[in-house]
Amino acid sequence: MKIGARIGLSLGKATRDAFGLALAELGREYPDIVVIDGDVHNSTRTEYFAREFPDRFFNVGIAESNMVGIASGLAACGKRPVVASFAAFILCNAFDQLRMGVAFPELPVKVVGSHAGISIGEDGPSQMGIEDVALACALGGFAVVVPADEPSTRAATRAMIEHPGPVYLRVGRPKVPVVYTDGCEFQIGRANELRDGTDVTLIANGLMVAAALEAAYLLEQEDISARVVDMHTVKPIDVAAIQAAAEETGGIVVCEEHLHYGGLGAAVAQTVAETSPCRMAFVNLGDRYAESGTPDELLEAYGLTAEAIVAAARRVLE
Amino acid sequence: MATTLSDTKRQELEAIAKRIRRHIIASTTKAGSGHPSSSLSAVEIAVTLFFGGVMRYRPQEPGWPDRDRFILSKGHAAPLLYAVLAEAGYFPVEELQTLRRIGSPLEGHPNRKRLPAVEASTGSLGQGLSIGLGHALAARLDGRDYRVYVLLGDGEIDEGQVWEAAAAARKYQVSNLIAIIDHNGYQQTGPTSEVLDMEPIAEKWRTFGWDVQEIDGHDLDALAAAFAHATAAEAPSVIVARTVKGKGIESVLKELKDENMHGKPLPEEAAQKALALLS
């Protein structure tokens, strides 16, 4: 993966791997974790949990609606159920079940969507979850978490398991650059400032955090000081971090591997509008679906690059 | 038909069934909306479960971990569920008159957040069997021996999720999961045979690996026998209960020229006639 290479970020594990390994570890600590699979455990990496805890793992076949209903019943009986499938399938196929069985009755089901974004590559748009964050945010009471890399995904998985309510955790397929160190601070709803700056703020999540760090480096070459904030939690959004960015830097660029409507950009813009209006720009997938290709080719072709963030920052600064 | 119940028990259940029918009609007519006819078809099913010695439960402790579960997957029959819970002692019968009124926990469709005795929030059809399967698997994980009863409508089995759950229940051989199909032959806009014909219903469940019984869903003896068989079965079990939509007040529905009467309360005058029939 090209993102982050220019600033020397090394590639870590895919966030789906970090999730799967962390989940297996947490399984030892929390005997009430039960995992429901839609026959994709070797893709979502719940296979590690399945191997260690076969009695607490249920592969119910390619049936996302049923997965979520079962999880709802398990949660009502005091279990900590995790349902994991592709982001596109679990949210789009089982949205009504997430609404009726999880959000509305306020049950602490943990929903994990893998293969999010266009960086899955060659499998193409049918497999790419790029509207999942909007859908998850629409569910009342859900926390929505999009971690950036391997160490923060490990921490996010623990935070998800320990969160009292329902959570959507979004993870990706490819190996991604490491921006955190092991044992990093991670609190649902509390953004992490990764780099301070005074002229503009780059707010990103997921893979785009590394791209934003790269963009900040490029902007520095032009004597523009960019703050970089990892807004890993889209809901509940960190209002204080956004207000501070608006007031202290005067402009915000929001970067995400998601469609334009209903994602991180919308959440940040709502907060800015309510607290401290400032100039904003958005780097995302727009209002269209992608195609097959290598992850690097797709990120380039669909404008999810450090250069695109730099251009957006310049627009904000004009 | 074989008799399973003692005469005294049968008479007691008949009396409860009559009271529950009266509650259904009175509460929906007072509310001015609701689904009385869909509730009336399943009265004997619910009465047998709650009052025929089939289910164990503690009205003073709704969250008792070892309780048997009753999940109303056809959530629009909420007036039936509320009437049964009130008669069972979960809350005073007088509260039934608050059906669908703001502030009342007796919402149009069951809401488990508002009423602790409600096991699952339902009203979007097709989801209760999956939720019931979750409860049934939790019993296995926790080493508990409670049973899970899920009441579905016959129109509801149009939903694909029902069959996802049916297949998964076979895979895990959850013998503590018992489904009842309230086969009243009607769904919202007409006969199930015309809207989407799912016959042969029993055969479908059989091919999904379930223990299947077909009975008259208003025959209290047949229901008692069917539940005795279902609870002893090694496989997940389904009872296809042939019922009549609006059972007990058929003559009133006939006069109104609407034998389906889906999602409509009886007008005041018709309600009085119906209550008189059931006195």
Interface residues (C-beta under 8 A of the other chain):
Chain A: V34 D55 R56 F58 V60 G61 A63 S65 N66 V68 G69 I70 A71 S72 G73 L74 A75 A76 C77 G78 K79 P81 D96 Q97 R99 M100 G101 F104 P105 E106
Chain B: P65 N111 R112 K113 E119 A120 S121 T122 G123 S124 G126 Q127 G128 L129 S130 I131 G132 L133 G134 H135 A136 L137 A138 A139 L141 D142 G160 Q161 E164 A165 A167 A168 K171 Y172
